[in-house]
Amino acid sequence: MRKHSRRFQEILQKVDRSKLYKPIDAINLLQNLSNIKFIETIEAHIVLGLDPKYADQQLRSTVVLPKGTGKKIRIAVITKDERILSSLNEKADIIGSEDLIQEIKNGRLDFDKLIVTPDVMPSVAKLGKILGPRGLMPSPKAGTVTTNLCETVKQFRLGKLEYRVDRSGIVHVPFGKLNFSALDLMTNLIALYNSIEKNRPSGSKGKYCKSIYLSTTMGPSIPIDFLIMKGDIV
């Protein structure tokens, strides 16, 4: 059985585990409970009625968080189009073509997101054993294989992120930092929830969204009444 620190146990006593919190109240509570020296990330853990072993019950998509993620990411871009490369000089952190593919093959991984054009995917696909385990492999579903590189880089800078259901049918998504205002976090959470509802897999049957918990990097998880998010921010 997992043992928690005294700090965590004291925080846990302030959470009523027998009730569903309004989302905005859960966010406020997590902000008030945070007592560590760094700014924590807040995450949503969404339990869905999906069995991902079936192809028509898999969920993988992207969402642009209106208020951003609060995280600065390093973006790498690979394309053969020299005109695009020159236009991306001030937008992406790392830019290249076959040269960058070779550098990655040799161990270069100093980026958080890799965006590529379709023409280089055959070469990038060979890096699957390197990129795959780190969650860096580009894919059309993740929005990282595209012909519109400038707009795609801009969207990821503004707060676009990928989410997917794990083997147990749960989606784990960070949606901001605790130093955001509660209303900004609520706005991001609603955008995430609406995206998951919109992208419901065709094979989903019965109750789709079963429960949602909010938690922070070092804090407890709080169950919320997600049905409220179908209406206004409350």
N, C-alpha and C positions, 0 to 999 in steps of 0.2 A: 504493500500500500504506500502511495506517494506521501512523503512528509513535506509539509509547508513550513515556511519560516514563521517566526512570531509576528513579524510585520504583516505577512499575508493573512494569518489567522485573525489578527485584529481587524483588518479590512473586511474580511469575509463576514464577520459578525454584523457588519453594518448593511449587509445585503439580505433582503427578505427573499429567500429562495422559493417561497411558497406562492409568490404572486408574479404576474406578468406586468412589467413596468411599461409605461408609455415610453416610446423611443426617446423623446426629448428628455424625459426624467432619467432614463438610464444613462444617457450621455452626460447630463449634468452630474449625476452621482459618480460616474467614473472620473470625471474631471476633478471633483472634490476629494475623491479618495486617493488620487495620485500623490505620492509623497517621496518620490525618488529624484535623483539629481539630473536626470536627462528627460527630454520630452518624449513621452511614450507615443507609440502608434496605436490607433484604435482600429479594431477589426470586427467584421461581421462573420459569424459562423452560421450558415444557412442550411438547415437540414431539409433535403428534398425527397419526395417520394419517387426516386429514380434508382434503377439498378443498372449501373454503367457497363455491366458485362454485355448488355444488349446494345447493338449499334444505334437503334432508334431511341435510346434513353440516355445517350451521352450529351453532355452540355459543355460547350466551350465557346466563349464569345468575348467581346470587349465592351467596355463602357467608358465614356468620357466623364470623369467626375467634375461637375461644374465649378467646384471650389478648389480643384487640384488635389494632389496627393500629399503635398508637404515634403516630398522627397525629391532631391535633385538627382536625376539619372544621367548616366553617360550613354550616349547613343552612337552606335557604329552603323555605317551605311556601306553597302557593297553594290556596285553597279558597273556596267561596262560603258555607260554613256558619259563621255567626257564633259558634255555641256551641263549635265545634271550635277556631276561632281564639282564643277566650278561654282555652281549656284548654291551648293550646300556648305560652302566653306565656313560660314558664320552660324550655321544652324545645327550641324551635327558635330560631335566631338572627335570622331574618327571616321575618315573617309578613304575608300580604296576600291580596288578591283581585284584582279587575280593576285596582286601583291599582298593584299590584306588577307585573302583566303589562305595564302601560304604562311603568313605570320600567325594566324589562328591555329593552323596545323602544327606550327612549331611551339605553340603554347601561349600565344597572346590572348588574354581574356579580360582585359581591363575595361570592360563595358557592361552595362546592365541590360541593354536592348540592342538587338541586331535586326536591321531593316534592309531588305534586299529587293532588287527587281527580278522578275520572273526569269530573265535570260541567264542569270548566274546561279539559279537554284540547282541545276544539275551538279555544279561544282561544290556548292555549299552543302548539298545533301551528303556528300562524302565525309563531311565533318560531323555527322550525326552522333558518333560515339563521344565526341568532345563536347558538342553543344547541347545534345539532348539531356544528359543527366543534370545539367546546370540550368535547364529551362530557357536556353537561349536560341534554340532552333527556330528559325522563322517559319511561319505558315500562313496561308491565306485566311484561315479562321481567326488567327490571332491578329490579323491586320498588318503583319510584318513582311508580307510578300506583296508588293504593290508597284504600279507604274507611276503613282503620284507621290514621289518621295518627299517633296517639300511639305505638302499638306500633312502627310503621315507623321513626319518628324515634329511638326508644329503641334499636332494633336497629342502626341505622347509627352511633349513638353508641358502642355496645358493640363494634363491629368488623365490621359487615356491609359487604361490598364486592361490586362487580360484576366479572365477568371475561367475556371473549369471545375467540374464536379470531381471529387476524388472517389476512390474505390468504394467507400462506404456511403456515397450519396450526399456528401456534404461539400458546400462551397465555402472556402475560407478566403476572405478578401479584406485587405487593409483599405480604409476609406478616409484617412486623414491623420492628423496629429492632434494631440490633446490641447495644444495651444491655439487651435482653430476655435472660433466661436461655436457655441452649441448649435446655433441655427445653420451655420455653414456645414457642420458635420451632418446635421439632419438633412440638408439639401443633397449632400453626397450620398447619404444612405438611401434616400428615396430614389435617386437616379439609379443606383445599383439594384434596388429591389424591382423597379420598373423594367430594367433591362433583363433581369432573370425571368420575370413574368413574360415579357415579350418573346424571349427565346426558348420558351417551353418546348422540349423535344416532342416530336410527333408520337413517340411511343409512350409518353407519360399517361398513366391512367390513375383515376382516383384523386386523392388529395395531393396536390403538387408541392406546395410549401408547407412543411409540417411545423417547423419552429425556427426561431432566430435568436441567437445569443450574441451579445456585444461584449467584447473584452478588450483589455489593453495589454501591452507588452509584459508588464509585471503585475497586472491586476486580476481580479476575479471575473468570471463570466456572469452576465446578467440577462435573464430571459426577458424578451419584449413582446408586446402585443402588436405584431406586425400588421394586422388587419387595419390598424389605424392609418397606416401609410397609404392606403387606397384613397384616403381623403386628403385633408389639409395637414400642414405641419402643426402638430400639437404636442 
